[in-house]
């Protein structure tokens, strides 16, 4: 006796035969060569837990990877910042008839020349003063014995005798060798980072147009023209900020050199270069340079130290209230309060690098808020 579910041709139950026909029909379709997709899996607790654990592990692995390459990412960010900042100078030379490669080469030659002047002005006096200090350190300790209070302490605790023994003979050589090795490692690391940043800046500056085009392709085509306009405006503000900061720092360096030369301070050019470099750091840079100049003046004479301190105070007020607002208002158009807050936050997050890129980042965020967020909020 046969049942109604049996298939006389294949001998399989009717349901299996029907399933085979559906699979064959689905496999034969052109749009679904591998068959129709089935129903989605149910939200099983094990599947939810496994997916959540996998997501948490991926996030943890990503954070660990970012921390492992944090120093490299900082170099890349600095190089990209410099490339965007140098791009207006390259475009300026292009408008004067130079090709892009020739313009990039000219700008980089100028940057390398500035670094060479900085090293030439700073390194020889630093080496000379360090060597002289190490050589005359025992003599300086001996001179302290003429101070009545220090002599009294020395009679009780023999401080100067112990210090004299520590800095005399072979121990001075060990300290000098150790200091030289440490300084050599620091200089080598700084030189390696500097060369890396320069090479990355050169490559990024050469490929900046293609990088911008690739970034704009990630935006939907309907929003691409407006995004391109906003992106170009942000890049122009970053370039304007770099140019403005260099202008402010150059004014500080020139004024410091003129004052130190007139006042008869030693190493006027190296100190002026230090002021120029430190003045490019927002908020605290000018103070750091002024303190260094004042300390050098005090080591030379008390009168020169007081004069240097007075010059630093007067010039900082002039720079903060006259030079800096006028220059930055034309370049980035960021309110002074937002400038201070952004520099503090950037310095807390990334140190000096964060303080450098904080103000143009704030300018970019402010532009997006004005052109995108606020108009959208007004339409609601």
HUMO-V541815 format. One record per residue. N is the residue number from 1. RES is the residue in one letter. SS is DSSP state (~ for helix, > for strand, _ for the rest). PHI is phi in whole degrees, -180 to 180 (none if undefined). D_LAST is the distance of its C-alpha to the last C-alpha in whole Angstrom. Layout:
# HUMO-V541815
N_RES_SS_PHI_D_LAST / N_RES_SS_PHI_D_LAST
This chain:
# HUMO-V541815
1_X___none_75 / 2_X___-102_71 / 3_X___-90_68 / 4_X___-75_66 / 5_X___-89_63 / 6_X_>_-79_66 / 7_X___-100_65 / 8_X___-67_68 / 9_X___-85_68 / 10_X___-103_66 / 11_X___79_67 / 12_X___-96_64 / 13_X_>_-58_62 / 14_X_~_-64_60 / 15_X_~_-66_57 / 16_X_~_-66_57 / 17_X_~_-65_58 / 18_X_~_-64_55 / 19_X_~_-64_53 / 20_X_~_-62_55 / 21_X_~_-66_54 / 22_X_~_-65_51 / 23_X_~_-64_51 / 24_X_~_-65_53 / 25_X_~_-67_51 / 26_X_~_-69_48 / 27_X_~_-68_50 / 28_X_~_-85_51 / 29_X___-72_47 / 30_X___-72_46 / 31_X___-77_42 / 32_X___-132_44 / 33_X___-67_47 / 34_X___-107_47 / 35_X___99_46 / 36_X___-76_43 / 37_X___-67_41 / 38_X___-86_41 / 39_X___-69_39 / 40_X___-65_37 / 41_X___-67_39 / 42_X___-71_38 / 43_X___-74_37 / 44_X___-75_40 / 45_X_~_-57_40 / 46_X_~_-65_42 / 47_X_~_-65_40 / 48_X_~_-64_37 / 49_X_~_-64_39 / 50_X_~_-65_40 / 51_X_~_-64_37 / 52_X_~_-64_36 / 53_X_~_-64_39 / 54_X_~_-65_39 / 55_X_~_-65_35 / 56_X_~_-65_36 / 57_X_~_-65_39 / 58_X_~_-63_37 / 59_X_~_-64_35 / 60_X_~_-63_38 / 61_X_~_-64_40 / 62_X_~_-67_37 / 63_X_~_-63_37 / 64_X_~_-63_41 / 65_X_~_-65_41 / 66_X_~_-65_39 / 67_X_~_-64_41 / 68_X_~_-67_44 / 69_X___-110_43 / 70_X_~_-61_41 / 71_X_~_-64_43 / 72_X_~_-67_43 / 73_X_~_-64_39 / 74_X_~_-64_40 / 75_X_~_-63_42 / 76_X_~_-66_40 / 77_X_~_-64_37 / 78_X_~_-63_39 / 79_X_~_-64_40 / 80_X_~_-65_37 / 81_X_~_-62_36 / 82_X_~_-67_39 / 83_X_~_-63_39 / 84_X_~_-66_36 / 85_X_~_-70_37 / 86_X_~_-84_40 / 87_X_~_-60_39 / 88_X_~_-59_38 / 89_X_~_-66_42 / 90_X_~_-64_43 / 91_X_~_-66_41 / 92_X_~_-63_42 / 93_X_~_-68_46 / 94_X_~_-65_45 / 95_X_~_-68_44 / 96_X___-90_47 / 97_X___109_49 / 98_X___-81_49 / 99_X___-72_48 / 100_X_~_-66_46 / 101_X_~_-64_48 / 102_X_~_-67_50 / 103_X_~_-66_48 / 104_X_~_-63_47 / 105_X_~_-62_50 / 106_X_~_-66_51 / 107_X_~_-64_48 / 108_X_~_-71_49 / 109_X_~_-62_53 / 110_X_~_-66_51 / 111_X_~_-64_49 / 112_X_~_-65_53 / 113_X_~_-64_55 / 114_X_~_-65_53 / 115_X_~_-65_53 / 116_X_~_-64_57 / 117_X_~_-63_57 / 118_X_~_-61_55 / 119_X_~_-66_58 / 120_X_~_-66_61 / 121_X_~_-81_60 / 122_X_~_-104_59 / 123_X_~_-68_61 / 124_X_~_-58_65 / 125_X_~_-63_64 / 126_X_~_-65_63 / 127_X_~_-65_65 / 128_X_~_-63_68 / 129_X_~_-68_67 / 130_X_~_-65_66 / 131_X_~_-63_70 / 132_X_~_-65_72 / 133_X_~_-66_70 / 134_X_~_-65_71 / 135_X_~_-69_75 / 136_X_~_-96_75 / 137_X_~_-61_73 / 138_X_~_-60_77 / 139_X_~_-67_78 / 140_X_~_-63_75 / 141_X_~_-67_76 / 142_X_~_-65_79 / 143_X_~_-68_78 / 144_X_~_-67_76 / 145_X_~_-66_80 / 146_X_~_-78_80 / 147_X___-79_78 / 148_X_~_-61_79 / 149_X_~_-67_77 / 150_X_~_-67_76 / 151_X_~_-64_80 / 152_X_~_-64_80 / 153_X_~_-65_77 / 154_X_~_-69_79 / 155_X_~_-66_82 / 156_X_~_-84_81 / 157_X_~_-115_79 / 158_X___56_80 / 159_X_~_-69_76 / 160_X_~_-68_77 / 161_X_~_-62_80 / 162_X_~_-67_78 / 163_X_~_-66_75 / 164_X_~_-63_78 / 165_X_~_-68_79 / 166_X_~_-69_76 / 167_X_~_-100_75 / 168_X___-105_79 / 169_X___70_80 / 170_X_~_-70_79 / 171_X_~_-66_76 / 172_X_~_-63_75 / 173_X_~_-64_75 / 174_X_~_-64_73 / 175_X_~_-64_70 / 176_X_~_-64_70 / 177_X_~_-65_70 / 178_X_~_-62_67 / 179_X_~_-65_65 / 180_X_~_-66_66 / 181_X_~_-66_65 / 182_X_~_-64_62 / 183_X_~_-65_61 / 184_X_~_-63_62 / 185_X_~_-65_59 / 186_X_~_-64_56 / 187_X_~_-66_57 / 188_X_~_-63_57 / 189_X_~_-63_54 / 190_X_~_-66_52 / 191_X_~_-66_54 / 192_X_~_-63_53 / 193_X_~_-64_49 / 194_X_~_-65_50 / 195_X_~_-64_51 / 196_X_~_-61_48 / 197_X_~_-64_46 / 198_X_~_-64_47 / 199_X_~_-67_48 / 200_X_~_-63_44 / 201_X_~_-63_43 / 202_X_~_-63_45 / 203_X_~_-66_44 / 204_X_~_-66_41 / 205_X_~_-68_41 / 206_X_~_-68_43 / 207_X___-103_40 / 208_X_~_-64_37 / 209_X_~_-64_36 / 210_X_~_-68_37 / 211_X_~_-65_35 / 212_X_~_-64_32 / 213_X_~_-62_32 / 214_X_~_-66_32 / 215_X_~_-65_29 / 216_X_~_-70_27 / 217_X_~_-67_29 / 218_X___-74_27 / 219_X___-88_24 / 220_X___-54_23 / 221_X_~_-62_24 / 222_X_~_-69_21 / 223_X_~_-107_20 / 224_X_~_-66_23 / 225_X_~_-60_23 / 226_X_~_-69_20 / 227_X_~_-63_21 / 228_X_~_-64_25 / 229_X_~_-64_24 / 230_X_~_-66_22 / 231_X_~_-63_25 / 232_X_~_-65_28 / 233_X_~_-66_26 / 234_X_~_-64_26 / 235_X_~_-64_30 / 236_X_~_-66_31 / 237_X_~_-70_30 / 238_X_~_-64_32 / 239_X_~_-62_35 / 240_X_~_-66_34 / 241_X_~_-65_34 / 242_X_~_-62_37 / 243_X_~_-64_39 / 244_X_~_-65_38 / 245_X_~_-66_39 / 246_X_~_-65_43 / 247_X_~_-64_43 / 248_X_~_-63_43 / 249_X_~_-66_45 / 250_X_~_-65_48 / 251_X_~_-61_48 / 252_X_~_-64_49 / 253_X_~_-65_51 / 254_X_~_-66_53 / 255_X_~_-64_53 / 256_X_~_-65_54 / 257_X_~_-65_57 / 258_X_~_-63_58 / 259_X_~_-65_59 / 260_X_~_-65_60 / 261_X_~_-68_63 / 262_X_~_-67_64 / 263_X_~_-76_64 / 264_X___76_66 / 265_X___-75_64 / 266_X___-73_65 / 267_X___55_63 / 268_X_~_-66_61 / 269_X_~_-66_59 / 270_X_~_-60_58 / 271_X_~_-66_57 / 272_X_~_-66_55 / 273_X_~_-66_54 / 274_X_~_-62_53 / 275_X_~_-62_51 / 276_X_~_-62_49 / 277_X_~_-68_48 / 278_X_~_-70_47 / 279_X___-70_45 / 280_X___-77_42 / 281_X___-86_41 / 282_X___-64_38 / 283_X___69_39 / 284_X___-99_43 / 285_X_~_-63_44 / 286_X_~_-64_46 / 287_X_~_-66_47 / 288_X_~_-61_49 / 289_X_~_-63_50 / 290_X_~_-65_51 / 291_X_~_-66_53 / 292_X_~_-63_55 / 293_X_~_-64_56 / 294_X_~_-65_57 / 295_X_~_-63_59 / 296_X_~_-63_61 / 297_X_~_-65_62 / 298_X_~_-67_63 / 299_X_~_-67_65 / 300_X_~_-81_67 / 301_X___-163_68 / 302_X_~_-66_66 / 303_X_~_-62_66 / 304_X_~_-67_64 / 305_X_~_-63_62 / 306_X_~_-65_61 / 307_X_~_-65_60 / 308_X_~_-65_58 / 309_X_~_-64_56 / 310_X_~_-65_56 / 311_X_~_-62_55 / 312_X_~_-62_52 / 313_X_~_-64_51 / 314_X_~_-65_51 / 315_X_~_-69_49 / 316_X_~_-63_46 / 317_X_~_-64_45 / 318_X_~_-64_46 / 319_X_~_-70_44 / 320_X_~_-69_41 / 321_X_~_-106_40 / 322_X_~_-121_42 / 323_X_~_-74_42 / 324_X_~_-62_39 / 325_X_~_-61_36 / 326_X_~_-69_37 / 327_X_~_-71_37 / 328_X_~_-74_34 / 329_X_~_-65_32 / 330_X_~_-81_33 / 331_X_~_-96_32 / 332_X___-116_29 / 333_X___57_28 / 334_X___-114_27 / 335_X___-60_27 / 336_X_~_-59_31 / 337_X_~_-64_29 / 338_X_~_-68_27 / 339_X_~_-62_30 / 340_X_~_-66_32 / 341_X_~_-64_30 / 342_X_~_-66_29 / 343_X_~_-66_33 / 344_X_~_-65_34 / 345_X_~_-67_32 / 346_X_~_-64_33 / 347_X_~_-66_37 / 348_X_~_-69_36 / 349_X_~_-83_35 / 350_X_~_-126_37 / 351_X_~_72_40 / 352_X_~_-64_41 / 353_X_~_-62_39 / 354_X_~_-64_35 / 355_X_~_-65_36 / 356_X_~_-69_37 / 357_X_~_-94_33 / 358_X_~_-69_31 / 359_X_~_-68_30 / 360_X_~_-64_30 / 361_X_~_-65_27 / 362_X_~_-63_26 / 363_X_~_-64_25 / 364_X_~_-67_24 / 365_X_~_-64_21 / 366_X_~_-64_20 / 367_X_~_-65_20 / 368_X_~_-66_18 / 369_X_~_-62_15 / 370_X_~_-70_16 / 371_X_~_-95_15 / 372_X_~_-119_13 / 373_X_~_-72_11 / 374_X_~_-64_10 / 375_X_~_-61_9 / 376_X_~_-69_7 / 377_X_~_-67_5 / 378_X_~_-70_6 / 379_X_~_-81_4 / 380_X___-79_0
